[in-house]
Amino acid sequence: MEALLTDMDLLFDVVMETQFAAIACELVSAGGGIAFIDQITARVFRDRIVTRKFDPSFDFDFGALTKMGSPASPVVDRFVSMVAAVVNKMAKGGRALGA
């Protein structure tokens, strides 16, 4: 993010940072500045924050974590597929997650 803002010749004063989008949302809702986060987390906080489109956009990578050495589970595979379908729908501008 820092490199992106620098490339756009934007000045910024980072007072605090977090690696967790939910914490960033809590900070923003308390008046602690702005955050660049994924739309899935933002929708969870939609009753307390306002989201605006940011251009140029950038991608967030998501992954499904499982215990190392555990056998594949059909239930987990199905759940991951369902989550992927919701995220794809959201990416195409569709409504999801009770929006």
ABEGO torsion letter per residue (X at the ends): XAAAAAAAGBBBBBABBBABAAAAAAAAAAGAEBBBBBAAAAAAAAAABBBBBBOBBBBBBBBBBBBBGBBBBAAAAAAAAAAAAAAAAAAAGBBBGGX
